[in-house]
Amino acid sequence: MRSRLILLAVAVLGGGLTATPAGAEEVWHHELRVSLDPPRRVLAVTDKITLPGSARRPLYFLLDAELSPRLESAGGTLQRLEQPPRAELFDLGEGLLDLGAAVPLALYRLDLPAASGDFVLQYGAQRSSGEPAGSLLDPRGVLLSGASFWYPWLGDHRLHFRLEVSLPAGWKAVSQGARETHRAEPDGNRAVWRSRTPQEEIFLVAGPFTEYDKRAEALQAMAFLREPDEALAARYLDATGDYVRMYSALLGPYPYSKLALVENFHQTGYGMPSFTLLGSRVIRLPFILHSSYPHEILHNWWGNGVYVDYDHGNWSEGLTAYLADHLMKEQQGQGALYRRAALQRYADYVSQAKDFPLTEFTARHDEATQAIGYDKALMLFHMLRRRLGDQTFIAGLRRFYRRNLFHVVGYGELRQAFESVSGTDLRHFFDQWVDRTGAPQLHLGPVRVEPRAGGYRLTAALKQVQNDPRYALDVPVAVTLEGETDARLVDIGMTGAQQLLSLDFPRRPLRLDVDPEFDLFRRLDRMELPPALSQSFGASRSLVVLPAGAPPALRAVYRKLGQTLTGPQAELHLDSAQATLPADRAVWVLGWENRLRAAALDPLRAYGVQTDAAGLRISGPQYARAGHAFALAARQPANAGAPVVWIAVADPAAAPGLAAKLPHYHRYGYLVFTGSAPTNVAKGEWPVLHSPLTAMLDKASATMGRLPPRQPLTGRLPDDQGDTGGRGTGSAGS
């Protein structure tokens, strides 16, 4: 939730608002009394702030411009600054006090007596019923965070707080830490929340909630739902206890005393310290309980437990994705498929112009930033795990967590933790994956098999073909032998442009596969990837081909659909003006009536796709043209890197919904929908038919042998050598 607005303010207000160096102990304390009545659009706050001894004088702070603070402490002065001090530092002009359209800001200077260790501010806002809700007062519910600037923001410091909230009858408040009081009073409800552990910001969420709770040993699992739903609450409360137990055993004690699921009227997926804020539709999706929910819970260890040094890269999203999203798939035996999908996103969305090192990642803004900050980072942790082994990897995670709980750290502290438990110098490993842009690209040269006394010798040349400097790699290679069910798996060390393989086996090799389970972060060859919508969504150039033979109203629907999917930069042509599919860009072919439909779908015959006037068959199932919408991705035979997508709708009313849904199905090769909503009834990924990193060594195509099974990162492992040193407390707080 802490946005780039705050990071920008740190840089801009360099003279008065300063960022706290990683590891520095400078904890401020807020004693807040809040009167909150969103239905009447009223907010009133009294904030007593206790300063640490190191606080600079005078003080500068930012506050939402809608609020009007008044200093209640004797002997001090408060001044709103229309022009900030040290004007030479500010080059944003009028944008300084309005860093985001949703959060207009005001800057204040506060002068206090030299001996004063605290001060009290009062402020508030009230809107008439005819005014817009604004960022602070929404009658449906309240979400206030540091990015809302609803309390004085005095710099990027850690803080403690006590938060007392008065609310309308039927409303409840949620914040970090532990709830000390909740009771009904004659004029409404009152709640008190307290956080004793250092926090980065103060959250206040409120709404007309029905509350559920369940004790899970020392943990209080809670659920705040906008409508009563005991069955839904029970599922989340049970899952909360399960996930906290699993991650506590894996990483170390959960750092808070409660974990709450809070339902939001916006469709969000946020993880705050000790609670998650999920949208009303989101929490009712069946897969969320086993995907997004563990991800947000795990952020209490990474990001909301050990804090991120954004100046040196946000490591927490990649580590959380690896130990939540990837781990859930790994437990289902689908880890390799998940890693392939991660590498596919990088290949499809990250061009050289869009690439940047992990040290520059702060937050996800689009598919390209996700492919780097989440996917590249999770692959870094996967490669580190393979290099160190599971027990040492887990020991490093535990040490990192214990030593840095409630401190701001970066990749440097991660490296130190893993070096300390492994006794290995990991500087080069982190340098090449964290500080560099780009990725290795592998090419398999000719593979030969020769009989030798007592067996066979396999020789091959493995090359790095990227333009960037070479990487130091441990490349997994699987060799399938005649008469053996299991493949032989070896790691090939590689540091230069080419590595020669010379491997001896007692039986005849039938097949060789390089990195068969996608264990390396690398730029995949297009032929390693099945055709998917993502390849067209990620293309730098696009052409939309419209069906001239379609009725004018339907043609207009397709035009709008094509513009929505591709954006304003794409070209739009009628099929009457386009004789062939151009091979230098992504092509979107729209409509059953399109003259280029056959050319777009012809490459898919290899996957069992057949079409006729009545409909479409995909490897068996037949779907009628009437009543269905289709989206199928293929590659052009003339250029394997040029994607083509064919889309057709039977009901024009389905087109807007299709435009909204297809980006969320980007990893699939084919999709079938029905109805005007529309509703997905079939989806799938095409198989990879001819990977350039697979060599068939026998005339008959051989199936790859079974690879050694891997155990997911679960269960209790020995502690990391009894380490108790370092800065962190190593104990749960509230």
C-alpha positions in Angstrom: 0.0 0.0 0.0 2.9 2.4 0.5 3.0 4.1 -2.8 5.6 5.8 -4.9 4.0 9.1 -3.7 5.8 8.6 -0.3 9.1 7.7 -1.9 8.8 10.8 -4.2 8.1 13.0 -1.2 11.2 11.7 0.5 13.3 12.7 -2.5 11.6 16.1 -2.9 11.4 17.2 0.7 15.1 16.3 1.3 15.8 19.1 3.7 13.0 18.5 6.2 11.5 15.0 5.6 14.3 12.4 5.6 14.4 8.7 5.0 15.6 6.6 7.8 18.7 4.6 6.9 18.3 0.8 6.9 18.8 -0.5 10.5 18.5 2.9 12.2 16.4 2.9 15.4 14.2 6.0 15.1 10.7 5.1 16.2 8.0 7.7 16.5 4.7 7.2 18.5 1.2 8.3 17.5 -1.6 8.4 20.0 -4.7 8.9 17.8 -8.3 9.5 18.7 -10.5 9.3 15.6 -14.2 10.1 15.3 -15.4 8.5 12.1 -18.9 8.8 10.6 -18.7 8.1 6.9 -22.5 8.1 6.3 -22.5 11.7 7.5 -19.1 12.3 5.8 -17.4 13.4 9.1 -13.8 12.7 10.1 -12.2 14.3 13.2 -8.7 13.4 14.6 -6.6 14.2 17.6 -3.0 13.0 17.2 -0.5 13.2 20.0 3.0 12.5 18.5 6.0 11.7 20.7 9.3 12.5 19.1 12.5 10.4 19.2 15.5 12.2 20.6 17.0 12.3 17.1 14.2 14.3 15.6 15.3 17.4 13.7 13.9 20.8 14.4 11.9 22.5 12.9 9.6 19.7 11.8 8.0 19.5 8.4 5.0 17.2 7.6 2.6 16.4 4.8 -1.2 16.0 5.3 -4.1 15.6 3.0 -5.1 19.1 1.9 -8.7 18.4 2.8 -7.8 18.4 6.5 -7.1 21.6 8.5 -4.7 20.9 11.3 -4.6 23.0 14.5 -1.7 22.9 17.0 -3.0 22.2 20.5 0.5 22.3 22.2 1.6 25.4 24.1 4.6 27.4 22.9 4.7 26.2 19.3 3.7 27.5 15.9 2.3 25.8 12.9 2.5 27.3 9.4 1.1 26.0 6.1 3.8 26.6 3.4 2.6 27.7 0.0 6.2 27.6 -1.2 8.4 24.9 0.3 11.8 25.8 1.8 15.0 25.3 -0.1 13.3 26.0 -3.4 16.3 24.9 -5.4 15.5 21.3 -4.4 12.0 21.4 -5.9 11.7 21.1 -9.6 8.1 19.7 -9.7 6.4 23.1 -9.7 2.8 23.1 -8.8 2.9 19.3 -8.7 4.8 19.3 -5.4 1.6 19.8 -3.3 -0.5 17.6 -5.5 1.7 14.5 -6.1 -1.4 12.5 -7.1 -4.8 13.6 -8.3 -6.5 11.4 -5.6 -4.3 12.8 -2.8 -4.0 16.6 -2.8 -1.3 17.4 -0.2 -0.5 20.4 2.0 3.0 21.0 3.5 3.4 22.3 7.1 6.2 23.7 9.2 6.1 23.1 12.9 8.3 25.0 15.4 8.3 23.6 19.0 10.1 24.6 22.2 13.5 23.0 22.4 12.6 20.9 25.5 9.3 19.7 24.0 9.2 15.9 23.3 5.7 15.7 21.9 2.9 17.8 20.4 -0.8 17.5 19.7 -2.6 18.2 16.5 -6.3 18.4 15.8 -7.8 18.2 12.3 -10.7 16.9 10.4 -13.0 17.1 7.4 -16.7 17.3 6.8 -18.5 17.1 3.4 -22.0 17.9 2.5 -24.1 15.0 1.0 -24.0 16.6 -2.4 -20.2 16.6 -2.7 -18.1 13.8 -4.1 -17.0 11.2 -1.6 -13.3 12.1 -1.9 -10.3 10.0 -0.8 -11.1 10.1 2.9 -14.8 9.9 3.3 -16.8 7.2 1.5 -20.1 6.3 2.9 -19.7 2.7 1.8 -16.5 2.1 3.8 -13.1 3.5 4.7 -9.6 2.6 3.7 -6.9 4.9 5.1 -3.2 4.2 4.7 0.1 6.1 4.7 -0.6 6.9 1.1 -3.8 8.7 2.1 -1.8 11.1 4.2 -4.6 11.0 6.8 -2.2 11.5 9.6 0.9 13.8 9.7 3.6 12.2 7.6 6.9 13.4 9.1 9.2 11.2 7.0 9.9 7.6 6.2 10.3 6.6 9.9 9.2 3.6 11.8 6.4 4.2 14.2 4.3 2.7 17.1 0.7 3.8 17.6 -2.4 3.5 19.7 -5.6 4.1 17.7 -8.9 4.8 19.3 -11.9 5.0 16.9 -15.5 6.1 17.5 -17.8 4.7 14.8 -21.5 4.7 13.9 -23.6 1.8 15.2 -23.1 -1.3 13.2 -19.6 -0.2 12.0 -16.3 -1.8 13.0 -12.7 -0.7 12.6 -9.6 -2.8 11.7 -6.0 -1.8 12.0 -2.6 -3.4 12.6 -1.6 -5.1 15.8 -4.0 -6.2 18.5 -7.4 -5.0 19.3 -7.6 -3.9 23.0 -11.2 -2.8 23.1 -14.4 -3.2 21.1 -17.7 -2.2 22.6 -21.1 -0.7 21.8 -21.7 2.7 23.3 -24.9 4.8 23.4 -23.9 6.8 20.4 -22.2 4.1 18.4 -19.2 1.7 18.6 -15.7 2.2 20.0 -12.6 0.3 19.2 -8.9 0.5 20.3 -6.1 -1.0 18.3 -2.4 -0.9 19.4 0.7 -1.8 17.5 3.8 -2.2 19.7 6.1 -3.3 16.9 7.7 -0.8 14.6 5.5 -0.1 11.6 5.9 1.8 8.3 2.5 3.4 8.3 -0.9 3.4 10.0 -3.9 1.7 8.4 -7.5 2.4 9.4 -10.2 0.3 7.7 -13.8 0.6 8.7 -17.2 -0.6 7.4 -20.5 -2.2 8.4 -18.9 -5.6 9.1 -20.1 -8.9 10.6 -17.2 -10.3 12.6 -16.1 -13.9 13.0 -13.0 -15.2 14.8 -11.3 -18.4 15.8 -8.3 -19.1 18.0 -5.5 -21.1 16.5 -3.1 -21.6 19.3 -1.6 -18.2 20.0 -3.1 -16.7 16.8 -6.4 -14.9 16.7 -7.8 -15.6 13.2 -10.5 -13.0 12.3 -12.9 -12.3 9.4 -14.7 -9.1 8.8 -17.4 -9.5 6.1 -19.8 -6.9 4.7 -22.7 -9.4 4.7 -23.1 -12.3 7.1 -21.7 -15.5 5.6 -20.7 -18.1 8.3 -19.6 -20.8 5.8 -17.3 -18.4 3.9 -15.8 -17.1 7.1 -15.2 -20.6 8.3 -13.3 -21.5 5.2 -11.0 -18.5 5.6 -10.5 -18.9 9.3 -9.5 -22.5 8.9 -7.2 -21.6 6.0 -5.7 -18.8 8.1 -4.6 -21.1 10.8 -3.2 -23.7 8.3 -1.2 -21.1 6.4 0.2 -19.4 9.5 1.3 -22.8 11.0 2.9 -23.8 7.7 4.9 -20.6 7.2 5.8 -20.4 10.9 7.3 -23.9 10.7 9.1 -23.0 7.5 10.4 -19.5 8.3 10.0 -18.6 11.9 7.2 -17.3 14.3 4.4 -15.3 12.8 5.2 -11.7 13.8 1.7 -10.6 14.9 -0.9 -11.8 17.3 -3.9 -11.7 14.9 -4.5 -12.2 11.2 -7.8 -10.8 9.8 -9.5 -11.2 6.5 -11.3 -7.9 5.7 -13.8 -7.7 2.9 -13.5 -4.5 0.7 -16.2 -3.0 -1.5 -13.5 -2.3 -4.1 -12.1 -5.4 -5.8 -8.6 -5.3 -4.2 -6.0 -7.8 -3.2 -3.9 -6.1 -0.5 -1.7 -7.5 2.2 -1.2 -5.2 5.2 0.5 -6.0 8.5 -1.7 -8.6 10.3 -4.6 -8.4 7.9 -5.6 -8.7 4.2 -8.1 -6.6 2.3 -9.8 -8.5 -0.4 -12.7 -7.5 -2.6 -16.2 -8.9 -2.2 -16.1 -10.7 -5.5 -12.4 -11.7 -5.1 -12.9 -13.6 -1.8 -15.7 -15.7 -3.3 -13.6 -16.9 -6.3 -12.9 -20.6 -5.5 -9.2 -20.4 -6.4 -8.3 -17.4 -4.3 -8.2 -19.4 -1.0 -5.2 -21.3 -2.5 -3.5 -18.6 -4.5 -3.9 -14.9 -3.6 -4.8 -15.6 0.0 -1.5 -17.4 1.0 0.4 -14.8 -1.0 -1.1 -12.0 1.1 -0.6 -13.9 4.3 3.0 -14.5 3.6 3.6 -10.8 3.1 3.4 -10.6 6.9 6.9 -12.2 6.9 8.2 -10.5 3.7 7.3 -6.8 3.3 5.1 -6.3 6.4 7.5 -8.1 8.8 10.9 -7.6 7.2 10.6 -4.3 5.5 11.8 -3.4 2.0 14.6 -1.0 1.1 13.0 0.3 -2.0 16.1 2.3 -2.9 17.9 -1.0 -3.7 15.0 -3.0 -5.1 11.8 -4.6 -3.9 12.8 -8.2 -3.2 9.7 -9.1 -1.2 7.3 -9.7 -4.2 9.6 -12.2 -5.8 10.3 -14.1 -2.6 6.6 -14.1 -1.7 5.6 -15.3 -5.1 8.1 -18.1 -4.8 7.1 -19.2 -1.4 3.3 -18.8 -2.0 2.2 -18.9 -5.6 5.0 -21.2 -6.8 4.9 -23.3 -3.6 1.2 -24.0 -4.0 1.8 -25.2 -7.5 4.8 -27.2 -6.5 2.7 -29.0 -3.9 0.4 -30.0 -6.7 3.3 -31.3 -8.8 3.0 -28.3 -11.2 6.2 -26.4 -10.3 7.8 -26.7 -13.7 4.6 -25.5 -15.4 4.5 -22.5 -13.2 8.2 -21.7 -13.9 7.6 -22.0 -17.6 4.7 -19.6 -17.4 6.9 -17.1 -15.5 9.6 -17.4 -18.2 6.9 -17.0 -20.8 5.7 -13.7 -19.4 9.3 -12.5 -19.4 9.7 -13.6 -23.1 6.4 -12.1 -24.2 6.4 -8.8 -22.3 10.0 -7.7 -21.6 11.8 -6.4 -24.6 15.3 -4.9 -24.4 13.8 -1.4 -24.2 11.5 -2.4 -21.3 14.1 -4.4 -19.3 15.7 -3.2 -16.0 17.6 -4.7 -13.1 15.9 -6.0 -10.0 17.5 -3.2 -8.0 15.2 -0.8 -9.8 11.9 -2.7 -9.2 9.6 -1.1 -6.7 6.0 -2.2 -7.6 4.0 -3.8 -10.4 2.6 -1.4 -13.0 2.1 -3.6 -16.0 2.9 -7.1 -17.4 6.6 -6.1 -18.0 7.2 -4.9 -14.5 5.5 -8.0 -13.1 7.7 -10.3 -15.3 10.8 -8.7 -13.8 9.8 -7.9 -10.2 7.9 -11.1 -9.6 9.0 -13.7 -12.2 12.7 -12.9 -12.5 13.0 -12.5 -8.8 11.2 -15.8 -8.0 13.5 -17.6 -10.4 16.5 -16.1 -8.6 15.3 -17.7 -5.4 14.6 -21.0 -7.2 18.2 -21.0 -8.6 19.6 -20.2 -5.2 17.6 -23.0 -3.6 19.0 -25.5 -6.2 22.5 -24.2 -5.7 22.4 -24.5 -1.9 20.0 -27.4 -1.3 16.7 -27.2 0.5 17.9 -27.3 4.1 20.6 -24.6 3.6 18.1 -22.5 1.6 15.5 -22.7 4.4 18.2 -22.0 7.0 19.1 -18.8 5.1 15.5 -17.7 4.9 15.1 -18.2 8.7 18.3 -16.3 9.5 17.3 -13.5 7.2 13.9 -13.3 8.9 15.2 -13.5 12.4 18.0 -11.0 12.0 15.9 -8.4 10.1 12.4 -8.5 11.5 10.9 -4.9 11.5 14.0 -3.5 9.8 14.4 -2.1 6.3 16.7 -4.3 4.3 17.6 -5.1 0.7 19.3 -7.7 -1.5 22.6 -7.2 0.3 21.2 -8.5 3.6 19.6 -11.4 1.8 23.0 -12.3 0.3 24.7 -12.0 3.8 22.1 -14.4 5.3 22.6 -17.1 2.7 26.4 -16.7 2.8 26.5 -17.0 6.6 24.6 -20.4 6.6 26.3 -21.8 3.5 29.8 -20.6 3.9 29.7 -19.7 0.2 30.6 -16.5 -1.5 27.5 -15.5 -3.4 28.5 -12.1 -4.6 28.8 -13.0 -8.2 25.5 -14.9 -8.1 23.6 -11.9 -6.8 25.5 -9.5 -9.0 24.6 -11.2 -12.2 20.9 -11.8 -11.4 20.1 -8.6 -9.3 22.3 -5.9 -10.8 22.2 -6.8 -14.5 19.5 -6.5 -17.1 18.8 -9.2 -19.6 18.9 -13.0 -19.5 20.9 -15.9 -20.9 19.7 -17.5 -24.1 20.7 -21.1 -24.7 21.3 -22.9 -28.0 21.9 -26.7 -28.4 24.4 -27.5 -31.1 24.7 -30.9 -32.9 24.4 -33.9 -30.6 26.3 -37.1 -31.4 26.2 -40.6 -29.9 29.1 -43.0 -30.5 29.5 -46.6 -29.3 32.4 -47.2 -26.9 33.6 -50.2 -25.0 31.0 -50.9 -22.3 28.5 -48.3 -23.5 28.0 -45.1 -25.4 29.5 -41.6 -25.4 27.2 -38.5 -25.9 28.8 -35.3 -27.1 27.2 -31.9 -27.7 27.9 -28.2 -27.7 25.8 -25.9 -25.5 26.0 -22.2 -26.3 25.0 -18.9 -24.8 23.9 -16.8 -27.7 22.7 -13.5 -26.1 24.4 -10.3 -26.9 25.0 -9.5 -23.2 28.0 -10.8 -21.3 28.0 -14.5 -20.5 26.4 -15.9 -17.3 27.8 -18.4 -14.9 25.1 -21.2 -15.1 24.4 -24.7 -13.7 22.5 -26.1 -16.6 20.3 -29.2 -15.9 20.5 -31.8 -18.7 18.3 -34.9 -18.9 19.3 -37.9 -21.0 16.8 -40.7 -21.7 18.4 -44.1 -22.2 17.2 -47.2 -24.0 15.5 -49.6 -21.6 15.4 -47.2 -18.6 12.2 -45.6 -17.2 14.1 -42.8 -15.4 16.1 -40.1 -17.2 19.7 -39.4 -16.1 19.9 -35.9 -14.8 23.2 -34.0 -14.6 24.1 -30.3 -14.0 26.6 -28.8 -16.5 28.6 -25.9 -15.2 28.9 -23.2 -17.8 30.7 -19.8 -17.7 31.7 -19.0 -21.3 30.0 -18.7 -24.6 30.2 -22.5 -25.3 30.4 -25.6 -23.1 31.2 -29.0 -24.6 29.4 -32.0 -23.2 31.0 -35.4 -23.1 28.9 -37.9 -21.1 29.3 -41.7 -20.9 26.4 -44.1 -20.4 26.0 -47.8 -20.2 23.0 -47.8 -22.5 22.2 -46.1 -25.8 20.9 -42.5 -25.4 17.6 -41.9 -27.1 16.9 -38.3 -26.2 18.6 -35.2 -24.6 16.6 -32.3 -23.0 18.3 -29.1 -21.8 16.7 -27.5 -18.7 13.6 -29.7 -19.0 11.9 -28.4 -15.9 12.7 -24.7 -16.5 15.0 -24.3 -13.5 17.1 -21.5 -15.0 16.0 -17.9 -15.5 16.6 -17.4 -19.2 15.0 -16.0 -22.3 13.1 -18.9 -23.9 13.3 -19.7 -27.5 9.9 -19.1 -29.2 9.7 -22.7 -30.1 10.0 -23.7 -26.4 6.7 -21.9 -25.8 3.3 -22.9 -26.9 1.4 -20.3 -28.9 -0.5 -18.1 -26.4 -2.5 -14.8 -26.4 0.3 -13.2 -24.3 2.6 -13.2 -27.3 0.2 -10.9 -29.1 -0.5 -8.8 -26.1 3.2 -8.3 -25.6 4.1 -7.5 -29.2 5.6 -4.1 -30.0 3.7 -3.9 -33.3 0.1 -5.1 -34.0 -2.2 -5.3 -37.0 -6.0 -5.8 -36.6 -7.7 -7.3 -39.7 -11.4 -6.7 -39.9 -13.9 -8.7 -42.0 -15.2 -6.6 -44.9 -17.9 -9.2 -45.5 -19.4 -8.9 -42.1 -22.6 -6.8 -41.6 -21.7 -3.2 -40.9 -22.9 -3.3 -37.3 -20.9 -6.4 -36.6 -17.8 -4.9 -38.3 -18.1 -1.9 -36.0 -18.2 -4.2 -33.0 -15.0 -5.9 -34.2 -13.3 -2.6 -34.8 -14.0 -1.5 -31.2 -12.9 -4.9 -29.9 -9.6 -4.8 -31.9 -8.9 -1.2 -30.7 -9.6 -2.2 -27.1 -7.3 -5.2 -27.2 -4.4 -3.6 -29.0 -4.5 0.1 -28.1 -4.2 3.1 -30.3 -0.8 2.2 -31.7 -2.2 -0.7 -33.8 -3.1 -0.5 -37.4 -6.5 -1.6 -38.6 -7.1 -2.9 -42.1 -10.0 -4.6 -43.9 -9.3 -8.1 -45.1 -10.1 -7.0 -48.6 -6.9 -4.8 -48.4 -4.7 -7.5 -46.8 -3.9 -10.4 -49.0 -1.6 -12.3 -46.6 -0.6 -12.3 -42.9 2.5 -10.0 -42.5 5.2 -11.8 -40.6 6.8 -8.8 -38.9 4.1 -8.1 -36.3 1.3 -9.6 -34.3 -1.9 -10.0 -36.3 -5.4 -10.1 -34.8 -7.8 -11.7 -37.3 -11.4 -11.0 -36.3 -14.6 -12.7 -37.4 -15.9 -15.9 -39.0 -16.3 -13.9 -42.2 -12.6 -12.9 -42.4 -10.8 -14.0 -45.6 -7.7 -14.6 -43.5 -9.3 -16.9 -41.1 -8.0 -20.0 -42.8 -4.5 -18.6 -42.9 -4.7 -17.8 -39.2 -6.0 -21.2 -38.2 -4.0 -23.4 -40.6 -1.0 -23.7 -38.2 -3.3 -25.1 -35.6 -4.1 -28.3 -37.5 -1.0 -29.8 -35.9 -2.9 -29.4 -32.6 -6.1 -31.1 -33.9 -8.0 -27.9 -34.7 -10.6 -28.2 -37.4 -13.2 -25.7 -38.6 -16.2 -25.8 -40.9 -19.3 -23.7 -41.5 -21.0 -25.2 -38.4 -18.3 -24.5 -35.9 -14.9 -25.5 -34.6 -13.3 -28.7 -33.2 -10.4 -28.6 -30.7 -8.8 -32.0 -30.3 -12.1 -33.8 -30.0 -14.8 -31.5 -28.5 -17.0 -29.8 -31.1 -18.2 -26.2 -30.5 -21.0 -24.8 -32.6 -20.5 -21.4 -34.2 -23.9 -20.2 -32.9 -23.9 -19.3 -29.3 -20.1 -19.2 -28.8 -17.2 -16.8 -28.9 -13.7 -18.0 -29.7 -10.1 -16.8 -29.2 -7.3 -19.0 -30.6 -3.6 -18.2 -30.7 -1.2 -19.5 -33.3 2.2 -18.8 -34.9 2.7 -18.0 -38.5 4.6 -20.6 -40.5 6.7 -18.0 -42.3 8.0 -16.6 -38.9 7.7 -18.7 -35.7 8.1 -15.5 -33.7 5.1 -13.8 -35.4 1.9 -14.5 -33.4 -1.5 -14.5 -34.8 -4.8 -14.6 -32.9 -8.2 -15.3 -34.4 -11.3 -14.1 -32.5 -14.9 -14.5 -33.4 -18.2 -13.8 -31.7 -21.7 -15.1 -32.4 -23.4 -12.5 -30.2 -22.1 -9.0 -30.7 -23.2 -8.2 -27.1 -20.4 -10.5 -25.9 -17.6 -8.4 -27.4 -17.2 -5.8 -24.5 -17.0 -8.6 -22.0 -14.6 -10.5 -24.1 -12.4 -7.5 -24.4 -12.3 -7.2 -20.7 -11.6 -10.9 -20.0 -9.1 -11.9 -22.6 -6.1 -10.1 -21.0 -6.7 -12.1 -17.8 -6.5 -15.3 -19.9 -3.3 -14.3 -21.6 -1.4 -17.5 -21.0 -3.9 -19.7 -22.8 -3.7 -20.9 -26.4 -7.4 -21.4 -26.9 -10.6 -20.1 -25.2 -14.3 -20.8 -25.8 -17.0 -18.6 -24.3 -20.8 -18.7 -24.3 -23.5 -16.1 -23.6 -23.3 -12.3 -23.6 -21.4 -12.0 -20.3 -19.5 -14.0 -21.7 -18.8 -17.2 -19.6 -15.7 -19.3 -20.3 -16.5 -22.9 -21.0 -13.2 -24.2 -22.3 -9.6 -23.1 -22.1 -6.2 -24.7 -22.6 -2.6 -24.5 -23.6 -1.1 -26.0 -26.7 1.6 -28.5 -26.3 5.2 -27.8 -27.3 5.9 -29.8 -30.4 9.5 -29.0 -31.4 11.7 -27.5 -28.7 15.2 -26.5 -30.0 16.6 -27.6 -26.6 15.5 -31.2 -27.2 17.5 -33.6 -29.4 15.9 -36.8 -30.6 18.7 -39.3 -31.0 16.7 -42.2 -32.3 14.5 -42.3 -35.5 11.5 -43.1 -33.4 10.5 -40.2 -31.2 11.3 -41.0 -27.6 9.3 -39.8 -24.6 11.5 -38.1 -22.0 12.3 -40.4 -19.1 10.8 -39.7 -15.7 12.7 -37.0 -13.8 13.7 -37.4 -10.1 10.8 -36.3 -7.8 11.2 -33.1 -5.8 9.9 -32.4 -2.4 8.2 -29.0 -1.9 9.5 -26.6 0.7 7.2 -27.7 3.5 7.6 -29.5 6.8 9.8 -28.8 9.8 13.6 -28.7 9.1 16.4 -28.2 11.6 17.0 -24.6 12.8 20.0 -22.8 11.2 22.7 -23.7 13.7 21.0 -22.1 16.7 21.7 -18.6 15.4 20.3 -15.9 17.8 22.5 -13.0 16.7 21.6 -9.9 14.8 19.3 -7.0 15.1 15.8 -8.6 15.0 13.8 -9.5 18.0 13.0 -13.0 16.7 9.7 -13.1 18.6 6.1 -12.5 17.6 4.6 -9.1 18.5 1.3 -7.4 18.2 
